[in-house]
Amino acid sequence: MKFKSILLFFILCVSCKREASVDKTKTLPFYNSEEFTPEWIHESADAYSEIHTIADFEFTNQNGQKITNQNFIGKIYIADFFFTTCPSICPILAKNMGSLQEMYKEDENILLLSHSVMPWIDSVSKIKEYALEQKVIDTKWHIVTGERESIYKIARTSYFADEDFKKSKDESEFIHTENFVLVDKKGRIRGVYNGTLALDVQRLKRHIEILKKEF
């Protein structure tokens, strides 16, 4: 009798574990820290309610409009960080964001969000000029500026976008990152990609298609 009870308990545990498992081929992981360790968390797990989300924000886009989290509720979006006078990685980032814009221009559930890390130079008129140069579709791609402190804080603590800050913890350091960050409809990070590499951008596009089927 004791053996049967133990066996039944084991079967129930295995069954529960199976129900709570995540098919890693059909869903994307979550990223909850600056180490970018992928975590597959089932909806039934206690940790599901503790998944990291992007903090509330308010910035100004290329048309002088206030842009907040409310603009991205129920949307998948790709975020990056740039500045208009950057001569190195930013033109490549812009080109690849442009390719994402072209691919998803008819999909209202996919948005793009580029933050200027040099807001003391990138005024609204400056980013408007930049948006025109990049052929930005205003309803698809928001290029935003705002207070330096707010942009740098959200870059570091929400998007984990500043790798140097992980080491130095120096808030005065300039942010310069090539990362594209994929954010789901609930404001959670689901992927990080090198926005200057064509292969990584293709991987991002594949992951967007996976994420679209998740909800």
C-alpha positions in Angstrom: 0.0 0.0 0.0 2.8 2.4 0.9 4.5 1.5 -2.4 1.4 2.3 -4.4 1.0 5.7 -2.6 4.6 6.6 -3.4 4.1 5.5 -7.0 0.9 7.5 -7.4 2.7 10.6 -5.9 5.5 10.2 -8.4 3.1 9.9 -11.3 1.2 13.0 -10.3 4.5 15.0 -9.9 5.7 14.0 -13.4 2.3 14.8 -14.8 2.3 18.3 -13.2 5.8 18.9 -14.4 4.8 17.9 -18.0 1.9 20.3 -17.9 4.1 23.1 -16.7 6.8 22.6 -19.3 7.5 25.1 -22.0 8.0 24.1 -25.7 11.2 26.0 -26.4 10.7 25.6 -30.2 7.4 27.5 -30.1 8.0 30.3 -27.7 10.7 32.8 -26.8 12.4 33.1 -23.4 12.2 36.1 -21.1 15.1 38.2 -20.0 14.9 39.4 -16.4 18.4 40.9 -15.8 21.4 42.6 -17.4 23.1 39.3 -17.7 20.6 38.4 -20.4 20.1 34.9 -19.3 17.2 33.3 -21.2 14.4 32.0 -19.0 11.5 30.0 -20.2 8.8 30.5 -17.7 5.4 28.8 -17.9 2.2 30.8 -17.2 1.4 28.5 -14.2 4.8 29.1 -12.5 5.0 31.5 -9.5 7.8 33.3 -11.3 5.5 34.3 -14.2 4.0 37.2 -12.3 7.5 38.5 -11.4 8.8 38.7 -15.0 10.7 42.0 -15.7 8.8 44.7 -17.6 9.8 48.0 -19.1 9.3 50.8 -16.7 6.8 53.6 -17.4 8.2 56.3 -19.6 7.3 59.5 -21.3 9.3 61.0 -24.2 8.7 63.3 -27.2 8.8 61.9 -30.8 9.8 63.5 -34.1 6.4 65.2 -34.4 6.5 66.8 -30.9 4.0 64.2 -29.6 4.3 62.7 -26.1 5.0 59.0 -26.4 4.4 56.7 -23.4 3.9 53.0 -22.6 0.3 53.5 -23.5 1.3 53.8 -27.2 2.7 50.2 -27.0 0.0 48.4 -25.0 -0.9 45.2 -26.9 1.9 45.9 -29.4 5.2 44.1 -30.1 8.0 46.6 -30.5 11.7 46.8 -31.2 13.7 49.4 -29.3 17.2 50.8 -29.8 19.4 53.7 -28.8 21.2 56.0 -31.2 22.1 59.7 -31.8 21.7 61.5 -35.1 25.3 62.6 -35.6 26.8 59.1 -34.9 29.2 58.2 -37.7 29.8 54.6 -36.8 27.1 52.0 -35.8 24.0 54.3 -35.9 23.7 54.5 -39.7 23.7 50.7 -39.8 21.2 50.5 -37.0 19.0 53.0 -38.9 19.2 51.0 -42.1 18.2 47.8 -40.4 15.4 49.5 -38.5 14.3 50.7 -41.9 14.2 47.1 -43.2 12.0 46.1 -40.2 9.7 49.1 -41.0 9.4 48.0 -44.6 8.7 44.4 -43.6 6.0 45.2 -41.1 4.6 48.5 -42.5 1.2 46.9 -43.0 1.2 45.2 -39.5 -0.3 47.6 -37.0 0.8 45.3 -34.1 4.5 45.8 -34.8 6.2 49.2 -33.8 9.7 50.6 -33.6 11.1 52.9 -30.9 14.5 54.6 -31.2 15.8 56.7 -28.3 18.4 59.4 -28.7 21.2 59.1 -26.2 22.3 62.6 -27.0 19.1 64.6 -26.3 21.0 67.8 -25.6 21.8 67.8 -29.3 18.9 65.9 -30.7 16.0 68.3 -30.3 12.6 67.6 -31.8 13.4 69.5 -34.9 16.7 67.6 -35.2 15.1 64.2 -34.9 12.3 65.3 -37.3 15.0 66.0 -39.9 16.6 62.7 -39.2 13.2 60.9 -39.5 12.7 62.5 -42.9 16.1 61.3 -44.0 15.3 57.8 -42.9 11.9 57.8 -44.5 10.2 57.1 -41.2 6.6 56.2 -41.2 5.3 58.2 -38.3 2.7 55.7 -37.2 5.2 52.9 -37.3 8.5 54.2 -36.0 8.8 56.6 -33.1 12.2 58.4 -32.7 12.2 60.0 -29.3 14.1 62.5 -27.3 13.7 63.7 -23.7 15.6 64.3 -20.5 19.0 62.7 -20.4 18.5 61.2 -17.0 15.2 59.6 -18.0 16.6 58.1 -21.2 19.8 56.8 -19.6 17.9 55.3 -16.7 15.4 53.4 -18.8 18.2 52.2 -21.1 20.2 50.8 -18.2 17.5 49.5 -15.8 14.7 48.5 -18.2 16.3 47.5 -21.5 19.7 46.6 -20.0 21.2 48.3 -23.0 24.4 49.6 -21.5 27.0 46.8 -21.2 29.8 49.2 -19.9 27.5 50.3 -17.1 27.3 46.7 -15.8 31.0 46.9 -15.1 31.6 50.5 -14.0 28.3 51.6 -12.6 29.3 55.1 -13.7 26.1 57.1 -14.5 28.1 59.8 -16.3 29.3 57.4 -19.0 27.9 57.8 -22.5 25.6 55.0 -23.8 26.6 53.5 -27.1 25.0 50.2 -27.9 24.3 48.2 -31.1 21.5 46.2 -29.4 18.0 45.8 -30.8 15.6 44.8 -28.0 12.5 42.8 -28.7 9.6 43.6 -26.4 6.3 41.7 -26.2 2.7 43.0 -25.9 3.0 43.0 -22.1 6.2 45.1 -22.1 8.6 42.2 -21.4 12.0 41.6 -23.0 11.9 38.5 -25.3 15.1 38.9 -27.3 18.3 40.9 -27.8 20.1 41.2 -31.1 23.1 42.9 -32.6 21.4 45.5 -34.8 24.5 45.9 -37.0 24.6 42.2 -38.1 22.4 41.0 -41.0 22.2 37.5 -39.6 21.0 38.8 -36.2 18.4 41.0 -37.8 17.1 37.9 -39.7 17.0 36.0 -36.4 15.0 38.9 -35.0 12.5 38.7 -37.8 12.1 35.0 -37.2 11.5 35.6 -33.5 8.9 38.3 -34.2 6.9 35.7 -36.2 7.1 33.3 -33.2 6.0 36.0 -30.8 3.1 37.0 -33.0 1.7 33.5 -32.6 2.1 33.5 -28.8 -1.0 35.6 -28.0 
